[in-house]
Amino acid sequence: MKVGIMGGTGNIGEGLARRICIGGKYDVMIGSRDPAKAEIAAQGVVDALAERGVKGTTCTGGANADCCDSDLIILSLPFDKIESTIESIGKDKFENKTIISLINPMLRYPKDKYFLHDRPPEESAALAIQKLLPESAKLTTGFNNVAAGKWMLLDEELDYSVVVCGDDKESKNAVKDLVSTVSKLQPLDGGPLKTSGIVESITPLVITLAMNNGLKDVGVYFR
Amino acid sequence: MKVGIMGGTGNIGEGLARRICIGGKYDVMIGSRDPAKAEIAAQGVVDALAERGVKGTTCTGGANADCCDSDLIILSLPFDKIESTIESIGKDKFENKTIISLINPMLRYPKDKYFLHDRPPEESAALAIQKLLPESAKLTTGFNNVAAGKWMLLDEELDYSVVVCGDDKESKNAVKDLVSTVSKLQPLDGGPLKTSGIVESITPLVITLAMNNGLKDVGVYFR
């Protein structure tokens, strides 16, 4: 199985690539607008695998479009880059694909130290992205609320819940399988994509909690 | 210190009364539209205290208006009963009071098994309630996301996070102090009342998670 990460050269994308490869069950394609940058990031993942003696999986770098050959595609791009990225790749390349959005649009209020969900008219980034994709594409949420600063700290466990919302049972199960190979993440079925706005809004809340309680890298666990 | 619980004869209100009294630091006034019902509920709390050998705190029952003598007032009423309750008691009785809203208005979609936040135009029940109260009243959120079914199960620990949002530092600290006397609840400063919409929306999500994952009484822990 292969996972493509569009925008895989950012901190979250690269951390995800490492964590997924280290899980030992998925190869990863790191995609970027700048394929040379993606190749450097991929080499970093390969080095991390060698350092840890992980065998059986590998990581390569390329253009964002190259991610469309993968079984699962993760969108790790800023929300305002999604439309142009899908357009430049071609909407048809996403036909029948299982796609994961970890995007949480946020508004920052530095004076009063809080963040809010920057809610699109569709109620969530995921529901807005769904409108840009072909009808056959199966979009889910995933990895939204994992504390961003922890992705690259490979020696730290990620002991959090990951809520997977989506309208297609099979693709949700595929995403839950992926999630459960990453550190100690606990995948949970969050119902249809219509609930994704709540999931996205938890990220601005955990950042607000970190700021106001002297905490670092706050995540969420449902139990 | 005394805590008044308006709507304290419901499952959550009565469970809260027991848990707070058992904590041993606060007396509780259970308020109800029907004072006789509140007295019966209060007797139940007194019995539970005796059964557990807890001394030093007590519980009494009365009308909702009687809760206004308390140091902290918890609103444990349905959202659509708040306006008429405040009106019938008299807005001035809430002057300078610290008031806690645990209200989470929800919409239920039984066919697709999910719940959403029934978001008022003000973005949250708390922000809508704030407009009904005098300017000197200090409103916070508290106890919103505790699994409702667990309040009355006194032998079960409540090992969850409680996000306290509000615009007055001192009253937020008073609410955090109260929260930390209840079972193993962990109070967290959630920033200003403007973030309360996110906190309220977590409750429909935890119910959705319970339904879709074969779980019971799901709550949230931030870490």
Interface residues (C-beta under 8 A of the other chain):
Chain A: Y109 D112 K113 Y114 F115 L116 H117 D159 V163 L188 D189 G190 G191 P192 K194 T195 G197 I198 V199 S201 I202 P204 L205 V206 T208 L209 M211 N212 N213 V218 G219 V220 Y221 F222 R223
Chain B: Y109 D112 K113 Y114 F115 L116 H117 D159 V163 L188 D189 G190 G191 P192 K194 T195 G197 I198 V199 S201 I202 P204 L205 V206 T208 L209 M211 N212 N213 V218 G219 V220 Y221 F222 R223
